[in-house]
Amino acid sequence: MKKRDSSILYLLLGIYALMINWYYNHSIIMLILCYIFWPVYLIYELLTGGLSHGMWKHIPESYFK
């Protein structure tokens, strides 16, 4: 059961990274690269401030409005 919970979290974080990438880049090539290396991309966005000032919340909301 514990392995299943972590795989769902891994999937959700991967989808979140793809949403962030598409919000900033709008490029299919960058989206494919992010799909392959999404953990590195997510850490990069966290360290460079791409998700600061409420952007971590605004980006997913922008897809559902």
N, C-alpha and C positions, 0 to 999 in steps of 0.2 A: 504494500500500500504506500509506503514511504517513497518508493521509486516512482510510482505513478504521479504523486503530488509534485515531485520535483520536475518531472517531464512536462507537466502542464504549465508550471511556472516558466520553464525554459522556453516553451512554445509562445507563451504570452509575451515574454520579454523580447523574443525574436520578432514578433509581429509589431510590437511597439517600436523597435529599432527601425523596421521597414517604414512605418508611418512617419517617423522623424526624418528619415532620409528622403522620402518623397516630398515632404513638406518643404524642405530646404533646397532640394536639387531638381526635382522633376525630370530625372534622367533614368532611362531604363538600364543603361550600362551601370550607373552608380547603384541602382537598386539591386541588380544582380550581384555586384561586388559586396554590397551590404548584406545580402542574403547569405553569402558565403562566410563573411567575416563579421557578422553582426555583434558578437560580444566585444570585439575590439572597437567597432564603431560606436557602440553605446558608451563605453568607457571614455572614448575620445570626446563625445558630445558632453558628457558630464564634466570632464576636466577643462574643456575650453569655454564652458558657460553657455552652451547652446540650449540648455534646459533651465536656465536661471530666470528669475523674475516671472514665474508662473507659466513659462512656456511648456513645461512638462505636462501641465494640465490643459493648456490652450490647444496644443497640437492634436490630441485625440478628439477634443470637442469640435474642432474645425471639420472633421470628417463626417460628423453626425448631425450637422446643422443644415 
